Amino acid sequence: MEMKTRVAGDVNILEISGRFDTNTVPPVAAWLEQVTSAPKSRVLVNLAETTFVDSTALATLVQGLKRCQQVQGDLCVCSLRRPVYMIFELTRLDKAFNIFVDEEHALQSLKS
Amino acid sequence: MSLQHPEVIRLDLPARYAYLHILSDCIADMLRQIDGVEDHEMLTYNMQLAAHEACTNIVGHAYDGAQNGDERIIISLSLFPQPRRLEIELHDTGKPFNPEVVPAPSLEQAQIHGYGLFLMRNLMDTVTYTSQTGDNYWCLVKNL
């Protein structure tokens, strides 16, 4: 797994490549904890290059979302591959997260 | 390729998260042997995820607190031609587990725990678990 972070305006963006699972979650969880501590934190997790997401990774994203909501911020995800999107649907997390087809649409929503 | 005989892969992995990608690779390679599957990409992903969740349960719960460092997961992947199905068997020697007492996650609200067993049960046709002294056994079956 490789993670890249950057900032666009006031949105913290995380790109995850490869497997996002129990083995690779710790640096993502640490980053999310750090960026979601600020008031009105806006976070975008780009999963375009994420090939595998397990239940621990889902839980990590849910934790990030809840932390964002506590500080009146938001966490969105974008560019999910089809099998990953199906797992969001199966767990109904597609209802909990704002999911966008690509980064452009996600940023439009987060910045508005 | 149409399968004439059962195809079997056996793995004996250290019970560590770092090695679980090997299991995913084997499942993908095994399922590449068959044709006539409606959605190969989804099937492969779902089988990889179900098997991975069983393994993370073993590492995180059965072997939680284990000190030896030589804990293993013994895995058998079998692709049967008639009726065509994938069977994933896993053995561990850790603490036994009672899947019946694990509550299903509330799907009305996002959860931080509890999706692992839910995913296994929803992605496979049957999921069974038995525990005898020193041998815990998961069997996951998907009809193809």
Interface residues (C-beta under 8 A of the other chain):
Chain A: R19 D21 T22 N23 F52 D54 S55 T56 L58 A59 V62 Q63 L65 K66 R82 P83 V84 M86 I87 L90 T91 R92 L93 A96 F97
Chain B: Y17 A18 L20 H21 S24 E41 M42 Y45 N46 Q48 L49 H52 E53 T56 V59 G60 P105 L107 E108 Q109 A110 Q111 I112 H113 Y115 G116 F118 L119 N122 L123
